[in-house]
């Protein structure tokens, strides 16, 4: 009887393997935390390098010495080592007459009824010189001397690890950066024509 009691107490007091059990309980959450931090770190690193590349390209192009068709090629080549397979950055380049025009409708010079819309008899500056009133105009490309050029890089990529749903994140990571730079005055800035909407 005494032997059985001693045997029982020795089993309950035996702590062999406790560390392994504790590690098993902690390992899962710890690995998820590490992978989550790595994913966020990658996104932050990619965002920082994209901004740096964007500013570098914008400075080069502002002098008129960087052909427009090379801009996207240079950006893709420089960012390729950081991107996952099959991911290509989308580069958008639009030029404007001045900074106040970015992302806005073409400027109304005459607004007879004051409603902010182009009506018959109203006149506007045709910023992209296409003969039509545009809500968000901008010319595709790097423009000319003294023009304002807005450069945008958008990268849509799957996440590094398939754990997005566990954290409540989207499975797709989207990074967008943009910058606006005035071109150097290496020539005369093209005039913006004034167009008046005919009265019918």
Kinemage of the C-alpha trace (Angstrom):
@kinemage 1
@onewidth
@group {chain A} dominant
@subgroup {mainchain}
@vectorlist {calphas} color= white
{ca unk a 1} P 0.000 0.000 0.000
{ca unk a 2} L 2.785 2.382 0.890
{ca unk a 3} L 4.562 1.568 -2.344
{ca unk a 4} L 1.472 2.464 -4.371
{ca unk a 5} L 1.082 5.818 -2.635
{ca unk a 6} L 4.722 6.656 -3.193
{ca unk a 7} L 4.435 5.624 -6.851
{ca unk a 8} L 1.338 7.842 -7.321
{ca unk a 9} L 2.959 10.871 -5.739
{ca unk a 10} L 6.121 10.427 -7.827
{ca unk a 11} L 4.036 10.387 -11.056
{ca unk a 12} L 2.223 13.617 -10.137
{ca unk a 13} L 5.404 15.360 -9.090
{ca unk a 14} L 7.317 14.298 -12.231
{ca unk a 15} L 7.935 17.395 -14.412
{ca unk a 16} L 9.816 15.721 -17.278
{ca unk a 17} L 8.543 17.065 -20.643
{ca unk a 18} L 6.830 20.146 -19.141
{ca unk a 19} L 9.060 22.487 -21.121
{ca unk a 20} L 8.109 20.750 -24.356
{ca unk a 21} L 4.411 21.173 -23.584
{ca unk a 22} L 4.876 24.845 -22.719
{ca unk a 23} L 6.842 25.439 -25.929
{ca unk a 24} L 4.043 23.782 -27.930
{ca unk a 25} L 1.519 26.218 -26.477
{ca unk a 26} L 3.690 29.281 -27.175
{ca unk a 27} L 5.224 28.268 -30.547
{ca unk a 28} L 2.072 28.798 -32.687
{ca unk a 29} L 1.267 32.356 -31.573
{ca unk a 30} L 4.972 33.236 -31.611
{ca unk a 31} L 5.400 32.059 -35.218
{ca unk a 32} L 2.277 33.984 -36.291
{ca unk a 33} L 3.635 37.123 -34.632
{ca unk a 34} L 7.032 36.760 -36.334
{ca unk a 35} L 5.456 36.161 -39.768
{ca unk a 36} L 3.091 39.117 -39.295
{ca unk a 37} L 5.958 41.445 -38.349
{ca unk a 38} L 7.995 40.193 -41.340
{ca unk a 39} L 5.058 40.864 -43.686
{ca unk a 40} L 4.590 44.409 -42.366
{ca unk a 41} L 8.345 44.989 -42.488
{ca unk a 42} L 8.476 43.924 -46.135
{ca unk a 43} L 5.639 46.286 -47.009
{ca unk a 44} L 7.335 49.187 -45.222
{ca unk a 45} L 10.674 48.451 -46.899
{ca unk a 46} L 9.044 48.234 -50.344
{ca unk a 47} L 7.150 51.480 -49.708
{ca unk a 48} L 10.339 53.325 -48.707
{ca unk a 49} L 12.354 52.114 -51.704
{ca unk a 50} L 9.472 52.914 -54.090
{ca unk a 51} L 9.369 56.505 -52.802
{ca unk a 52} L 13.128 56.814 -53.185
{ca unk a 53} L 13.042 55.492 -56.771
{ca unk a 54} L 10.102 57.755 -57.607
{ca unk a 55} L 11.934 60.900 -56.459
{ca unk a 56} L 15.105 59.859 -58.289
{ca unk a 57} L 13.245 59.291 -61.575
{ca unk a 58} L 11.277 62.534 -61.198
{ca unk a 59} L 14.493 64.549 -60.744
{ca unk a 60} L 16.111 62.950 -63.809
{ca unk a 61} L 13.044 63.456 -66.002
{ca unk a 62} L 12.574 67.088 -64.938
{ca unk a 63} L 15.669 68.115 -66.902
{ca unk a 64} L 14.277 66.721 -70.141
{ca unk a 65} L 17.187 64.252 -70.442
{ca unk a 66} L 15.216 61.090 -69.623
{ca unk a 67} L 12.993 59.803 -72.448
{ca unk a 68} L 9.446 59.024 -71.381
{ca unk a 69} L 9.525 55.432 -72.662
{ca unk a 70} L 12.469 54.619 -70.361
{ca unk a 71} L 10.827 55.735 -67.090
{ca unk a 72} L 8.734 52.604 -66.569
{ca unk a 73} L 11.567 50.321 -67.717
{ca unk a 74} L 14.007 51.823 -65.190
{ca unk a 75} L 11.503 51.604 -62.318
{ca unk a 76} L 10.606 47.985 -63.119
{ca unk a 77} L 14.260 46.968 -63.437
{ca unk a 78} L 15.246 48.597 -60.118
{ca unk a 79} L 12.299 47.222 -58.141
{ca unk a 80} L 12.324 43.722 -59.708
{ca unk a 81} L 14.670 42.156 -57.084
{ca unk a 82} L 12.238 43.181 -54.313
{ca unk a 83} L 8.983 42.068 -55.939
{ca unk a 84} L 7.408 38.631 -55.896
{ca unk a 85} L 7.337 36.637 -59.139
{ca unk a 86} L 4.770 37.913 -61.613
{ca unk a 87} L 4.280 41.290 -59.910
{ca unk a 88} L 4.829 44.361 -62.103
{ca unk a 89} L 4.592 47.956 -60.861
{ca unk a 90} L 2.081 50.183 -62.649
{ca unk a 91} L 3.596 53.564 -63.510
{ca unk a 92} L 1.390 56.564 -64.365
{ca unk a 93} L 2.840 59.857 -65.577
{ca unk a 94} L 0.648 62.919 -66.157
{ca unk a 95} L 1.619 66.530 -66.778
{ca unk a 96} L -0.230 69.710 -65.829
{ca unk a 97} L 0.176 73.426 -66.485
{ca unk a 98} L 0.550 74.257 -62.767
{ca unk a 99} L 0.379 72.636 -59.312
{ca unk a 100} L -3.191 73.805 -58.667
{ca unk a 101} L -4.429 71.751 -61.638
{ca unk a 102} L -3.443 68.314 -60.290
{ca unk a 103} L -6.465 66.082 -59.805
{ca unk a 104} L -8.895 68.918 -60.525
{ca unk a 105} L -11.180 69.927 -63.419
{ca unk a 106} L -9.887 72.303 -66.042
{ca unk a 107} L -10.046 75.898 -64.844
{ca unk a 108} L -13.219 77.877 -65.545
{ca unk a 109} L -12.436 81.465 -66.556
{ca unk a 110} L -16.059 82.487 -66.986
{ca unk a 111} L -18.874 80.908 -64.985
{ca unk a 112} L -21.941 82.997 -65.790
{ca unk a 113} L -24.341 81.340 -63.340
{ca unk a 114} L -21.670 80.557 -60.681
{ca unk a 115} L -22.547 76.845 -60.370
{ca unk a 116} L -18.998 75.597 -60.969
{ca unk a 117} L -20.044 73.644 -64.066
{ca unk a 118} L -19.341 74.356 -67.714
{ca unk a 119} L -22.503 75.756 -69.266
{ca unk a 120} L -23.157 77.386 -72.661
{ca unk a 121} L -21.372 80.733 -72.743
{ca unk a 122} L -18.775 79.740 -70.085
{ca unk a 123} L -15.066 79.756 -70.920
{ca unk a 124} L -12.243 77.520 -69.609
{ca unk a 125} L -8.525 76.853 -69.983
{ca unk a 126} L -7.989 73.697 -72.033
{ca unk a 127} L -5.097 72.321 -69.967
{ca unk a 128} L -4.528 69.210 -72.076
{ca unk a 129} L -5.324 70.995 -75.351
{ca unk a 130} L -7.837 68.373 -76.521
{ca unk a 131} L -10.687 70.800 -77.198
{ca unk a 132} L -12.910 69.298 -74.469
{ca unk a 133} L -13.643 70.182 -70.844
{ca unk a 134} L -12.189 67.464 -68.612
{ca unk a 135} L -12.941 66.876 -64.929
{ca unk a 136} L -9.514 65.372 -64.185
{ca unk a 137} L -7.492 66.228 -67.219
{ca unk a 138} L -3.707 66.000 -67.244
{ca unk a 139} L -1.683 65.087 -70.296
{ca unk a 140} L -0.195 61.620 -70.451
{ca unk a 141} L 3.572 61.846 -70.394
{ca unk a 142} L 6.272 64.084 -68.954
{ca unk a 143} L 5.036 67.310 -70.557
{ca unk a 144} L 7.331 70.133 -71.542
{ca unk a 145} L 9.405 72.916 -69.970
{ca unk a 146} L 7.991 74.327 -66.696
{ca unk a 147} L 5.089 71.833 -66.694
{ca unk a 148} L 4.159 70.053 -63.464
{ca unk a 149} L 4.507 66.278 -63.767
{ca unk a 150} L 2.753 63.884 -61.393
{ca unk a 151} L 4.437 60.460 -61.131
{ca unk a 152} L 2.548 57.568 -59.515
{ca unk a 153} L 3.707 53.995 -58.820
{ca unk a 154} L 1.142 51.379 -57.797
{ca unk a 155} L 2.209 47.871 -56.790
{ca unk a 156} L -0.434 45.185 -56.283
{ca unk a 157} L 1.051 42.017 -54.841
{ca unk a 158} L 0.063 38.931 -52.853
{ca unk a 159} L 1.371 38.927 -49.304
{ca unk a 160} L 4.604 37.163 -48.369
{ca unk a 161} L 2.830 34.556 -46.215
{ca unk a 162} L -0.659 33.039 -46.530
{ca unk a 163} L -1.715 34.236 -43.093
{ca unk a 164} L -3.692 37.353 -44.044
{ca unk a 165} L -7.082 35.927 -43.047
{ca unk a 166} L -5.811 35.006 -39.577
{ca unk a 167} L -4.910 38.657 -38.974
{ca unk a 168} L -8.026 39.996 -40.703
{ca unk a 169} L -5.959 41.497 -43.535
{ca unk a 170} L -6.601 41.480 -47.259
{ca unk a 171} L -4.727 38.750 -49.152
{ca unk a 172} L -3.549 41.405 -51.613
{ca unk a 173} L -1.092 44.114 -50.627
{ca unk a 174} L -1.408 47.423 -52.494
{ca unk a 175} L 1.298 50.090 -52.256
{ca unk a 176} L 0.814 53.469 -53.961
{ca unk a 177} L 3.214 56.415 -53.977
{ca unk a 178} L 3.193 59.612 -55.990
{ca unk a 179} L 5.159 62.827 -56.314
{ca unk a 180} L 4.778 66.002 -58.352
{ca unk a 181} L 7.793 67.847 -59.780
{ca unk a 182} L 8.114 70.972 -61.928
{ca unk a 183} L 10.152 70.452 -65.081
{ca unk a 184} L 13.230 72.630 -65.527
{ca unk a 185} L 12.787 75.690 -67.777
{ca unk a 186} L 14.806 74.192 -70.636
{ca unk a 187} L 12.477 75.928 -73.110
{ca unk a 188} L 9.266 77.934 -73.248
{ca unk a 189} L 6.165 76.513 -71.588
{ca unk a 190} L 3.379 75.939 -74.098
{ca unk a 191} L 0.418 78.294 -73.779
{ca unk a 192} L -2.904 76.908 -72.600
{ca unk a 193} L -5.707 77.892 -74.989
{ca unk a 194} L -8.924 79.475 -73.742
{ca unk a 195} L -12.091 77.851 -75.095
{ca unk a 196} L -15.643 79.124 -74.734
{ca unk a 197} L -18.637 76.792 -74.823
{ca unk a 198} L -20.931 77.909 -77.654
{ca unk a 199} L -24.403 79.198 -76.790
{ca unk a 200} L -27.034 77.066 -78.498
